[in-house]
């Protein structure tokens, strides 16, 4: 998708012949989501999740002098069968920007239309490639240079407290730009989006993308990869407050939500819920176009792929939506080694 695309998405794989996944492998699946997605025997998500960093000085210069690289944990993942028959390679936008020119319509169906119109997020998203070119990357199959997925992250200042995580994705991306403008030093990396195009969904790329982000975080000398994630099944329960939904668990005690469960299985900690993470507003006509629905009167409406309801005000000709997220915290060194 064009640079204004938003969030982190990932898809879940399945165990049908030809999908390259063992029946016992947890895989993420993503139909049209954003930040990170999957289908294992008990997981059938559709998520889009939702967002890498700069370090000054000689070490920073050396870090990017070597050009494209194959991150060791990714090669280990390939050898372990997580991504069979693929030797994953990370290429940053700063290294080969021409790759992005050749994407065509590869990522066009990753996000729901409404999710591409964030009030604050879109303002900054358009600038990611100019301001943080070293932290936007492609995952390639090094054998034939096939584009498998795209990742977006930003450098952030985090004090390692839950309170310091902030109120969501809008505030996180704005804070990253402010930190860069002021010449501040990042202390963590925040994932913004992991986008897997439809043709490559079902191959177990979600955990590989997480591993790549964790490896980049570790390479930069930082310990934590954080993410305001978009729970993959929340759109099935849009009227349930995120505070309650995030507490749901399966009989075995693991998180109810498939995307949250994937992170936890990779060693992450669940942080605070974010009731108002991404703000999207538009006219009534905008919302009717984005959702392919009619909104005859003022009220709160459930709509396709929405994680919460949209508030329509016919008199003011406005539609307002706050997307809820959940904070996830990875210790990069731990996750990258899995």
Secondary structure as UniProt FT lines:
FT   TURN            3..4
FT   STRAND          8..10
FT   TURN            17..18
FT   TURN            23..24
FT   STRAND          39..40
FT   TURN            41..42
FT   STRAND          43..44
FT   STRAND          47..49
FT   HELIX           58..63
FT   TURN            64..66
FT   HELIX           72..79
FT   TURN            80..85
FT   STRAND          88..92
FT   TURN            93..95
FT   HELIX           98..101
FT   TURN            104..109
FT   HELIX           113..116
FT   TURN            119..120
FT   HELIX           121..125
FT   TURN            126..127
FT   HELIX           128..131
FT   HELIX           133..135
FT   STRAND          136..141
FT   TURN            142..145
FT   STRAND          146..156
FT   HELIX           163..165
FT   HELIX           169..181
FT   TURN            182..183
FT   STRAND          188..195
FT   HELIX           198..200
FT   TURN            201..202
FT   HELIX           205..219
FT   TURN            220..221
FT   STRAND          224..229
FT   TURN            232..233
FT   HELIX           234..237
FT   TURN            238..239
FT   HELIX           242..245
FT   TURN            246..247
FT   TURN            251..252
FT   HELIX           258..265
FT   TURN            266..267
FT   STRAND          269..282
FT   HELIX           284..291
FT   STRAND          299..301
FT   TURN            304..305
FT   STRAND          310..313
FT   TURN            314..317
FT   STRAND          318..331
FT   HELIX           332..336
//
